[in-house]
Amino acid sequence: MPSVPVVLRRWMNLLNLSTPAGLLLARATGCSITPGPQKIILAEGYPLPLPRAAAFTVGNVVLYRSASAGRIHAPDSPLLCHETRHSSQYAFLGPLFLPAYFAASALSRLVAGDPASANPFERLAGLRDGGYRPDGRGATGRGGRA
């Protein structure tokens, strides 16, 4: 998937309402919100058990559990790069992203035995950067899923 310029991604995700939805989810779950690099909004302290991921993205909002803060805030964080790529996917697909993502996850589970390794959204976001093993054997030791 082509890279989306930061300002364009920001506006597309505002206009398609995915960033407002991400902010609403962050506020509703009690996350602390801070600005991040590249107009990404960081929402720390996501408390719900689903999705089972170290971090996930809704629009330009990256929600993550406090246990993943070190990985998100690391210099040149591969996990944050991965989530930023998902933000670009939202910019292109808007409200269609979630149903398309869930369908791709289900298909990946059928084909590869896990929701990520054959999922084109995860592959385009970078499996290793997201903490997934590209060989289809689940998460790496870096904890792609929490």
Secondary structure as the mmCIF struct_conf table of DSSP 4:
data_model
#
loop_
_struct_conf.conf_type_id
_struct_conf.id
_struct_conf.beg_label_comp_id
_struct_conf.beg_label_asym_id
_struct_conf.beg_label_seq_id
_struct_conf.end_label_comp_id
_struct_conf.end_label_asym_id
_struct_conf.end_label_seq_id
HELX_RH_AL_P HELX_RH_AL_P1 VAL A 6 LEU A 15
TURN_TY1_P TURN_TY1_P1 ASN A 16 LEU A 17
HELX_RH_AL_P HELX_RH_AL_P2 SER A 18 ALA A 28
TURN_TY1_P TURN_TY1_P2 THR A 29 GLY A 30
STRN STRN1 SER A 32 PRO A 35
HELX_RH_3T_P HELX_RH_3T_P1 PRO A 37 LYS A 39
STRN STRN2 ILE A 41 GLU A 44
BEND BEND1 PRO A 49 PRO A 49
BEND BEND2 PRO A 51 PRO A 51
BEND BEND3 ALA A 53 ALA A 54
STRN STRN3 ALA A 55 VAL A 58
TURN_TY1_P TURN_TY1_P3 GLY A 59 ASN A 60
STRN STRN4 VAL A 61 TYR A 64
HELX_RH_3T_P HELX_RH_3T_P2 SER A 66 SER A 68
HELX_RH_AL_P HELX_RH_AL_P3 ALA A 69 HIS A 73
BEND BEND4 ALA A 74 ALA A 74
TURN_TY1_P TURN_TY1_P4 PRO A 75 ASP A 76
HELX_RH_AL_P HELX_RH_AL_P4 PRO A 78 LEU A 93
HELX_RH_3T_P HELX_RH_3T_P3 GLY A 94 LEU A 96
HELX_RH_AL_P HELX_RH_AL_P5 PHE A 97 ALA A 112
BEND BEND5 GLY A 113 ALA A 116
TURN_TY1_P TURN_TY1_P5 SER A 117 ALA A 118
HELX_RH_AL_P HELX_RH_AL_P6 PRO A 120 ALA A 125
TURN_TY1_P TURN_TY1_P6 LEU A 127 GLY A 131
STRN STRN5 TYR A 132 TYR A 132
TURN_TY1_P TURN_TY1_P7 PRO A 134 ASP A 135
BEND BEND6 GLY A 136 ARG A 137
STRN STRN6 ALA A 139 ALA A 139
TURN_TY1_P TURN_TY1_P8 GLY A 141 ARG A 142
BEND BEND7 GLY A 144 GLY A 144
#
